[in-house]
Amino acid sequence: MNLLVIGSGGREHAIAWRLAKSNKVTKVYIAPGNGGTDQEAKLENIAISDNEGLLKFAQENGIEFTVVGPEAPLAQGVVDLFRKHGLRIFGPTKAAAQLESSKDFAKNFMMRHSIPTADYRTFTSTQEAHEYLNSKQAPIVIKADGLAAGKGVVVAMDMDTAHATVDDFLAGATMGVAGSRIVIEDFLKGEEASFIVMVDGEHILPLASSQDHKRQLDGDKGPNTGGMGAYSPAPIVSDVIHNRVMNEIIRPTIEGMKADGIKYTGFLYAGLMIDDGSDETRSIKVLEFNCRMGDPETQPIMMRIKSDFSDIVGAAIDGHLNEAEIEWDSGFAFGVVLASDGYPTNPRKGDAISGDLSESNNFKIFHAGTKINADGDLVTSGGRVLCVCAVGEELKRARDIAYEKIKKINFDGMQYRTDIGWRALKGN
């Protein structure tokens, strides 16, 4: 069967790669894909980005089903469009995708349905936002309401930064339409974890836990990014925490959407803040919801799946997730993002990528911001360029394999964090 994956990043490369592992899959088309998917066996890039064009391609090429990777097509209603024409597609509708496409919608939803999250206020007025900040203390979090490619969140460690961010978002329009409304919320302390599930409208299938590293620099310093590295599973998500997240957050979210007249299907990503204490009593709160898999969390998660992922996605589309099970590699998977010079604010493009980009049974390089230029060379084409992933029986072993591989890769201005996994590997 032929499948379609929508997107161009490392997440989409990983999803398509895992789907293509199935003996039942003849080809996975990726729209528009990147320089890595352009060279991958059983994968083929197609230069289509608009929803109507994707619909036509799927109709004309006998696509068995489509998986949506990024948030923008979801917010634009690609799932609604495909379903209207009787095509099988995995993802949330435009209405359901508001959990990600509007921070204000998500916070209001969580408050209404008693889903634990930080206290907040929403503003369109610069003056009112400044007045509210004057009643608060740092650190404090300012978020652009709309989609901002993972860069619309500022954790202000002092009030000068907080006020400047309000001016940038609302008055300076640095985030465009996405920042024309902002959410200001209390800062939460603890350890972050990513909890991703698949939902078919009724049934929920949890995927492996993971932990992302949002800040650009070692020691969790520097600006927020789309993500500089991740590993799976996240040790902080014990069996007790897992069950609590399902009962206190995931199930109430799906039931809450249903109560609001919205049937949720697709991936659901809960970004969590877990504070200190015993697993039975520690606070677990939602930082954000995403209506798709995370990037770079997807890459190590896909490295650990041993089942036929096409069967699982098919079951989800058909409403049979209760019959599906995922077999996982018992070890750890670890991924480090290699970013371009100037990322995250002004990434440089066009730098030649050289070195050893091969793969083996225990490591894989997923492409994101890459392309093949007119001369046939692989060059950078975005902020996050590659995600170097490895698996190992222990997290330390997976880490060592990944960082050893990075030594063999080069492009001008290449930057990456050297401390991915530091929380789980303290003293190692």
N, C-alpha and C positions, 0 to 999 in steps of 0.2 A: 504494500500500500504506500501511497505518497502522502506526506504530511507537510504542513506549513507552520513555520514559526515566525512570528512577527517581532522584529527588533534588530538591533545592530551591535549590542554590547557583549560583554563577557558572560552575562547571565544567559543570553540567547544562544551563544556558542555552546555553553555547557548543556542547556536543555536539548538543543538539536543533536549534539554529540551523543548524549545518553539515549535519546529516542532512536538514533541511527544504529545503536548497538543491537536492536531487536532484529531477529531473522525475518520478521514479518514486514519490516520496513524496507521498501525499495529505494526511496529517496526522500530527503527532508529539504524542502525549499526554505530559504531564509530571506525575509524581506525587511531591510535591504542587505543584512549581513555585514561582514567585514573582511579584512585581509586574511584572517585565519580560516573562517568558514569557506572562503573562496578556494582554499586548498585542501579541504577536508574530504575524505572519502565519503560517498553517499550524501554529501551536502552540496547544495547549489544556491548561489545568491541570485535574487531577482531584484531589479532596480524599480521597485514599486513601494510607495510610502503612503498613498492616500487610501482611505477605506474603500471607496468605490472601486478603485483599481485592484485592491486585494480581493474583493468579492468576485470580480470578474475573473481574476486569475484562478481562484479556487474553483469556480464553476467550470472553467474551461479545461482544467488539468486534473480533474477527478480526485481532488484532495479529500482524503478520508476524514481528517479533522485538523483544526487549527489551534495552536497554543499561542496566547498573547503574552509577550514578555514584558514590555514597558508600560508605564502608566498612561502616557498620552493617548494612545489609540483607545484605551478603555474609557477614558474621560470623554472621548469624542464619539463613543457609542458603537465601536466596531462589533461588539458582541450582539447588540440589538440588531444591527444591520444583517449580520450573517444568519442569525436565527430567523429573522423575518423572511429570508429566502430559503429556509430549510437546511442550512449548512451547520454541521457539527463544529462547535468551537468551545474552548475552555477558557473561561474568564468571567468576571462580573459584568453586569449590565451597567449602563451609564449611571443609573440611579444608585446602584450599589457601590459604584466606584467613587461616589462622593465621600466615602470614608477616608479616601486618600486625597482626592482632588480638592477638598475643602477642609482645612484644619478646623474652621468654625463649625461646620456640619458634624465633624467627628467628635469634637469636644462636647457639643450640645447633645449628640446622641449618647455619649457615654454618661453624661450627667443624668439624662432622662432614664436610662436603663441601669443605673447604679453600678456601672463598670468603673473600677478604681482608676483614677487619673489625677493629675495635678490640677489645683484650682487655677482659674484663668479668667481673662476678660478679652473681648474682641473690640477692635477699634478701626474706624476709617478716618477719624479726626486726629491730626497730629497733636493739636493742643490737648485734647482729652487723654491721649496716650501719655503725653509728658506729665500731665497732672496725676495720672494713675501711678506712673513710675515714681513720682515724688512721695507717694505713700508706701513704697516698697523698699526692699533692701536687696543688694547684690549678694550672691549671683542670682540672675533672673534670666528667663528664656524668652526671646522674641522670634516669632515664626511668621513667615509669609503665609497667607491663607491658601494660596493656590499652589500649583505644581511648579517646583523650582529645581528639578533634577537633583534632589538631595542636598541642595546648597542654600535653601531658604530658611535655615535655622541658625540663630546666633545665641550662644551661651555667653551672656555678658557677665564677666567677672567683676566689673565695677559699673557704677551708675553712669559715668561719662560715656562708656561704650554703649550702654543700654539706650541712652538718649540719642546718641549719634546713629544707632541702628534704626530707631524710629524715624529719624529724619531721612535716612537713606531709603528706607522702604516706602514710607508714605509720601514724603515731600520730594525726595530725589528720584523716586521711581526706579531704583537700581534693579528691582526684581520685576519691573514691568507690571502687567496686569496682576500677576501672582501676588505682588506686594501691595496692591491697592487697598487691601484689608489685612490687618495683622492680628495675631493672637499673642497676648502676653501671658505667660504662665509661670507658676512657681517653679523654682529649681528643685529637682529631686536628687537625693544622694543615694549611692549604692552602686551595684554592678549591673551593667546592661546585658541583656540576652535577647536573641532573636528567636521567636517561636512562630513557625510557619506551618500551616495546615492546608489541606485540600478539602473543598466543600462542594457537594453536589446539589445543594439546596436543602437537603434533609440530613445527610450523613457527613461525618467529619473524619478525615484520616490525617493524623499528625505526621509531619515529617520530622527528621532528626533536628535536634536543637543546634544552635550555632551562636557564635559571638562575633560581632563586627567591631571594627576600630575606625570610628568616624573622623577623629582628628588627624591632621596632616602629618604631624611630627611625632617623634618618639616621646614617650612619657605622656601621651594624650595631650599634647600641646599643639598650638597653631589652630587655624580655622577648621570648621567642619567641612568635610568633603562628602562625596558620594560613598566613600568607604575605602580604606587603605589596606584591608586584609581581613581574613576571617578564618575560623576553624570550627570543626564539628566533630563530636558533640561538644556542648558547653558544660563543663563539670558542675557549674552552679545550678543547672537544671536537673536536680535529683528527681527520683521517682515521685517524691512527695510534692516537690515544686511543680513537676509536670502535671500531676493530677489537679493541683490547685489552679494552675493556669487554665486547664480545660474547663474546670467547674466554675471558676470565678470570672473568667474573661472570655474564652472562646465560645463556649455554649451560650452564655448570655448575649453575646454579640450576634450570633446567628439567630437566636430566638427574638432578640430585639429588632433585628432587621425584618424578620417575618411579621412581628407585631405592627411594624410601621408600613406593612404592605409591600415589602421588598424581599424577594427570594434571592438569597446570596449563593452564587456559584463561583468557583474559581479558587485561586490561591488566596489565602488571607494571612498576612504577616502582622504579628503584634510585636512591636518593639517594646521591651519591658525594662523597668528599673526595679531591681530586687535589692532591698536594703539588708543590713546585717541582722543576725539573730538566728534562732532555730528555724528550720524549714517549715515547721507547723505554724509559726507565729510571725515570721518576718513579712514586711509589707511588700506586695507585688502590685505595681501600678503600670498603666499603659502610657508610654511616651508618645507613641504614634501608631496608627494603622497604615499599612500599605496593602493595596489590593492586587498584589503580584508578589513574586518571589523577590528577595533582596539581592542586591549585587554589591559586594562579592560573596554573600553567604551561599548563593546558589551553586557556585563552583565547587566548594568542598562537599556540599550536600550531594551533588550529582556524582562526585567521585566515590561516594560511599554506597550508592544504590547498587544492589546486585540483581534485583528483579527486572523484569521486562517493563520499562517505564511506559511504553506505549499501551500496554494492557491496563495499567493503572489510570492513565489519562482517559482512555476509552471508557472505563468503568465510571469515572467521575462524570463524564459528559452524559452518559446514559442513566445516571442516578443510582448506580450500584456500588458506591464506595464501601458500603457495609460488607460487601463480598470480597474486597481487595485487601491485600496485605503486602507490605514492603519488607524485603529482606535486606538488611544492612551489613556492610563490612563491620566487623567487630572492633576495628581500630579507630584511628583518628585521621581526619583529612585537614589539611592546612594550606591556606592560600595567601600569597603576598602580591599586592598590586604594585606594578611598576608604572609610574606616572610620568608625564612629560614635563619639561621645563615650563615653569609658570603656572602649573596647576596648583590650586583650583580656580584662581581668578582669571588668568589669561594664558591658557595652555598653548605652547608652541606646536606647530604642525610641520610635517614634511621631513623630519629627521629619519635617516636610514636606520633600520634595525638590523643588527648583525649578531652572530654568535650561534650557539647551539639551541635550536628551537624544537628539537626532537622530543619524542615522548617514550615512555616505557610502561611497564605494569604498575609502577608506583609513583609516577609523576606525569603531569600533563600541563601544557600551557594553553590557557584560554585567551583568545584575542578580544579586545574591546575597541580601542581607538587605533585601528590599523587599516591600511588599504594597500593595494598593489598599484603603484603608479604607472605612468605611460611607458616607462622603461622596463617594467616587470619587476621592480624592486619593492620590497616590503618597507613601508614608511609609516611614521606616526600620523594619526589623523584626528586625535582627540586628547582629552585630559588623562583619563586612565587608559593605558595602552595595552598592558598584558596583565594576566593574573597567573602567577606560577604556583601550581598546586602539587601537593604530594600527599601520599598516604603512608601510615606506619602503624605498627602495633601500639606504640606509645606516641603521645603528642610531641614529645621532644624529638623522637626519631623523624616524624613527619616534618617538623620544623627544620631540622638539620638538612634533610634532603632538599627542601625547597630553597633554602638560602645557599646551599652549595650550587644548585642549578643557576641561581641568579648571577653568580660570579661569571658564568659563561655567556651572559647576554649583555648587549650594549646598544645604547643609542645616546646621542648627545643630550645632555640635560636630564638623563634618567634619574628619578628620585623614588625612594621607597623607605618605608619604616623598617628598622632593624629589630623592633621589639614586639612584633605581632605575637599574640599569645602570652604576653607577660603576666597577666593575672593568674592564668592557670599554671604557669611555669616558674613561679617565684622560687628562687634558689636553684633552678636548673638551667 
